[in-house]
């Protein structure tokens, strides 16, 4: 199998995981960008929230590791600045009044490297406003994936790496790099993936490289994942069948 760097399908992401961006709208309100401010959108994806921040008059740079996502962002908002780069190796120095990140930091397991880079990138005073997967995020899927991949003879560690810290753990990282935590909350946000095969769709988006690498074993992976998660996540209601993905989020605002 290939290394677990996830490859993203921007079209599928926008069509079936738009709830991730929608849930970030009030995070932009928490950021409260002002005209003329310099903002870094760290892990900008296809750039919808980057454009939303820019619409407030801020000068925004969107950054993501995915060339596919950045290509889509540039096509959607050609007047904005987007770059392909690793958020764990930021090189900016006092370049931004604020750093913003929605649903991306958990894909950056080197938390100290991320926060050290953010602290360097911020002007004084500066702020860091973000939301990521927190402790307990997608716990049902995580447990099932470890069991199912082991049965398939695959090392569960070969999945695209992600980290879901507790509030205490992330607060300690922020404080270690000179950021003062002004607000932090850890909360459940069950998120609906419609259809009998909603879990397969979720896995196809967020474990895309793994699914491709499994090849003709992907069908067995999907079936066994559905069997393992059905009791906890599958719902049939007035809107039809769906899978309620067990998201748990960690949201914070910190300043320097």
C-alpha positions as CSV (number, residue, x, y, z in Angstrom):
1,X,0.0,0.0,0.0
2,X,1.1,3.6,-0.6
3,X,1.9,6.1,2.2
4,X,-1.2,7.4,3.9
5,X,-1.2,11.0,2.5
6,X,-4.8,11.5,1.7
7,X,-5.7,12.6,-1.9
8,X,-8.8,14.7,-2.1
9,X,-11.6,14.8,-4.6
10,X,-12.8,18.5,-4.5
11,X,-16.0,17.7,-6.4
12,X,-17.1,14.9,-4.1
13,X,-16.0,16.9,-1.0
14,X,-18.2,19.9,-2.0
15,X,-21.1,17.7,-3.0
16,X,-21.2,15.4,0.0
17,X,-19.2,17.0,2.7
18,X,-20.5,20.6,2.4
19,X,-21.6,20.4,6.0
20,X,-18.0,20.8,7.1
21,X,-17.8,24.3,5.4
22,X,-21.3,25.3,6.5
23,X,-20.5,24.5,10.1
24,X,-17.5,26.9,9.8
25,X,-19.7,29.9,9.0
26,X,-20.0,30.8,12.7
27,X,-16.3,30.2,13.2
28,X,-15.8,33.1,10.8
29,X,-18.0,35.2,13.1
30,X,-15.8,34.2,16.0
31,X,-12.8,35.4,14.0
32,X,-14.6,38.6,13.2
33,X,-12.3,39.7,10.4
34,X,-11.9,43.4,9.9
35,X,-11.2,45.4,6.7
36,X,-7.5,45.7,6.0
37,X,-6.5,42.8,8.3
38,X,-4.0,40.2,7.0
39,X,-5.4,36.7,7.6
40,X,-4.0,33.2,6.9
41,X,-6.6,30.5,6.2
42,X,-4.7,27.4,7.3
43,X,-6.0,24.3,5.6
44,X,-8.3,26.3,3.3
45,X,-9.6,23.4,1.2
46,X,-11.6,24.6,-1.7
47,X,-11.6,28.2,-0.4
48,X,-15.2,28.9,0.5
49,X,-14.4,30.3,3.9
50,X,-11.4,32.1,2.5
51,X,-13.7,34.0,0.2
52,X,-16.1,34.6,3.1
53,X,-13.3,36.2,5.1
54,X,-12.1,38.2,2.1
55,X,-15.7,39.5,1.6
56,X,-15.3,41.3,5.0
57,X,-12.4,43.3,3.5
58,X,-9.5,41.3,4.9
59,X,-6.5,40.4,2.8
60,X,-6.5,36.6,2.9
61,X,-4.0,33.9,2.0
62,X,-5.3,30.4,1.7
63,X,-2.9,27.5,2.3
64,X,-3.4,23.8,1.9
65,X,-1.3,20.7,1.3
66,X,-3.7,19.4,-1.4
67,X,-2.9,20.5,-4.9
68,X,-6.4,19.4,-6.0
69,X,-8.1,21.5,-3.4
70,X,-5.9,24.6,-4.2
71,X,-6.6,24.2,-7.9
72,X,-10.3,24.3,-7.2
73,X,-9.9,27.3,-4.8
74,X,-8.0,29.3,-7.4
75,X,-10.6,28.6,-10.1
76,X,-13.4,29.6,-7.7
77,X,-11.8,32.8,-6.4
78,X,-9.0,33.9,-8.9
79,X,-8.6,37.2,-7.2
80,X,-7.4,35.6,-3.9
81,X,-4.0,34.2,-3.0
82,X,-3.7,30.4,-2.5
83,X,-0.6,28.3,-1.9
84,X,0.2,24.6,-1.6
85,X,2.2,24.2,1.6
86,X,2.5,22.2,4.8
87,X,0.9,23.8,7.8
88,X,3.4,21.9,9.9
89,X,6.3,23.9,8.3
90,X,5.2,27.5,8.1
91,X,7.9,30.0,7.2
92,X,6.0,33.3,7.8
93,X,7.3,35.8,10.3
94,X,4.9,38.4,11.6
95,X,3.0,38.4,8.4
96,X,-0.6,38.1,9.6
97,X,-2.9,39.7,12.1
98,X,-4.9,36.5,12.4
99,X,-4.6,32.8,11.6
100,X,-7.9,30.9,10.9
101,X,-8.4,27.2,10.5
102,X,-11.6,25.1,10.0
103,X,-11.6,21.3,10.1
104,X,-7.9,21.0,9.1
105,X,-5.6,21.0,12.2
106,X,-6.4,17.3,13.0
107,X,-4.7,16.4,9.7
108,X,-1.5,18.0,11.1
109,X,-0.4,15.6,13.8
110,X,2.8,17.6,14.6
111,X,0.8,20.0,16.8
112,X,3.8,21.7,18.3
113,X,5.2,22.4,14.8
114,X,1.9,23.9,13.7
115,X,1.4,26.1,16.7
116,X,5.1,27.3,16.7
117,X,4.7,28.2,13.1
118,X,1.4,30.1,13.8
119,X,3.0,32.0,16.7
120,X,5.9,33.1,14.4
121,X,3.4,34.0,11.6
122,X,1.4,36.3,13.8
123,X,2.0,40.0,14.3
124,X,1.7,41.4,17.8
125,X,-1.1,41.5,18.8
126,X,-2.4,38.6,16.8
127,X,-5.1,35.9,17.2
128,X,-5.5,32.3,16.3
129,X,-9.1,31.1,15.8
130,X,-9.7,27.5,14.8
131,X,-11.9,24.4,15.0
132,X,-10.6,20.8,14.6
133,X,-11.7,17.3,15.5
134,X,-11.4,16.9,19.3
135,X,-11.0,13.9,21.6
136,X,-13.7,11.3,20.7
137,X,-14.1,12.5,17.1
138,X,-15.5,9.7,14.9
139,X,-14.7,7.2,17.7
140,X,-17.0,4.5,16.3
141,X,-15.4,4.7,12.9
142,X,-11.9,4.8,14.4
143,X,-12.5,1.6,16.4
144,X,-14.1,-0.2,13.5
145,X,-11.3,0.7,11.1
146,X,-8.7,-0.7,13.4
147,X,-10.6,-4.0,13.6
148,X,-11.5,-4.3,9.9
149,X,-8.1,-3.4,8.6
150,X,-6.5,-5.9,10.9
151,X,-8.8,-8.6,9.5
152,X,-7.8,-7.5,6.0
153,X,-4.1,-8.0,6.9
154,X,-3.4,-4.3,6.8
155,X,-1.8,-2.1,9.5
156,X,-4.4,0.3,10.7
157,X,-1.6,2.9,11.0
158,X,-1.5,3.0,7.2
159,X,-4.6,5.2,7.2
160,X,-4.1,8.9,6.6
161,X,-2.9,10.1,10.0
162,X,-5.1,12.4,12.1
163,X,-5.0,13.5,15.7
164,X,-7.9,14.4,17.9
165,X,-6.6,16.2,21.0
166,X,-8.4,16.9,24.3
167,X,-9.0,20.6,25.3
168,X,-6.3,20.3,27.9
169,X,-3.8,18.9,25.5
170,X,-4.3,21.5,22.8
171,X,-4.4,24.3,25.4
172,X,-1.1,23.2,26.7
173,X,0.4,23.3,23.2
174,X,-1.0,26.8,22.6
175,X,0.4,28.1,25.9
176,X,3.8,26.5,25.4
177,X,4.2,28.7,22.3
178,X,3.1,31.9,24.0
179,X,-0.6,31.9,23.0
180,X,-3.1,32.8,25.6
181,X,-6.4,30.8,25.4
182,X,-9.3,33.2,25.5
183,X,-12.1,30.7,24.6
184,X,-12.2,26.9,24.1
185,X,-15.2,24.5,23.8
186,X,-15.4,20.8,23.2
187,X,-18.8,19.6,21.8
188,X,-20.6,16.9,19.9
189,X,-21.8,17.7,16.3
190,X,-23.4,14.5,14.8
191,X,-23.3,15.1,11.0
192,X,-25.6,13.5,8.5
193,X,-24.4,11.5,5.4
194,X,-27.6,10.7,3.5
195,X,-28.4,7.4,1.9
196,X,-27.9,3.7,2.5
197,X,-24.3,4.1,1.5
198,X,-23.6,7.3,3.4
199,X,-20.8,5.7,5.4
200,X,-19.1,4.5,2.2
201,X,-19.2,8.0,0.8
202,X,-17.7,9.4,4.0
203,X,-14.9,6.8,3.8
204,X,-14.4,7.5,0.1
205,X,-13.8,11.2,1.0
206,X,-11.8,11.1,4.2
207,X,-9.9,7.8,3.5
208,X,-9.6,8.2,-0.2
209,X,-6.0,7.0,-0.5
210,X,-6.7,4.0,1.6
211,X,-9.8,3.0,-0.4
212,X,-7.8,3.3,-3.7
213,X,-4.9,1.3,-2.3
214,X,-7.3,-1.5,-1.2
215,X,-8.3,-2.0,-4.8
216,X,-10.6,-5.0,-5.2
217,X,-10.7,-5.4,-1.4
218,X,-12.4,-2.0,-1.0
219,X,-15.9,-3.6,-1.2
220,X,-15.1,-6.0,1.7
221,X,-13.8,-3.0,3.6
222,X,-17.0,-1.0,3.1
223,X,-19.3,-4.0,4.0
224,X,-17.4,-4.8,7.2
225,X,-17.2,-1.1,8.2
226,X,-21.0,-0.8,7.7
227,X,-21.6,-4.0,9.8
228,X,-19.3,-2.7,12.6
229,X,-20.8,0.8,12.7
230,X,-24.5,0.2,11.8
231,X,-25.8,-0.1,15.4
232,X,-24.3,3.1,16.5
233,X,-24.5,5.3,13.4
234,X,-27.2,4.1,11.0
235,X,-30.6,6.0,11.1
236,X,-33.8,5.8,9.1
237,X,-36.0,8.7,9.7
238,X,-38.6,10.9,8.0
239,X,-35.9,12.2,5.6
240,X,-34.8,8.6,4.7
241,X,-31.8,6.5,5.5
242,X,-28.6,8.1,6.6
243,X,-25.4,7.6,8.7
244,X,-24.9,10.1,11.5
245,X,-21.2,10.5,11.7
246,X,-20.1,10.9,15.3
247,X,-18.2,14.2,15.1
248,X,-16.8,15.8,18.2
249,X,-15.3,19.3,17.7
250,X,-12.7,21.4,19.5
251,X,-13.1,25.1,18.9
252,X,-10.9,27.9,20.3
253,X,-9.7,31.5,20.1
254,X,-6.2,32.4,21.4
255,X,-4.2,35.5,21.3
256,X,-0.6,36.6,21.4
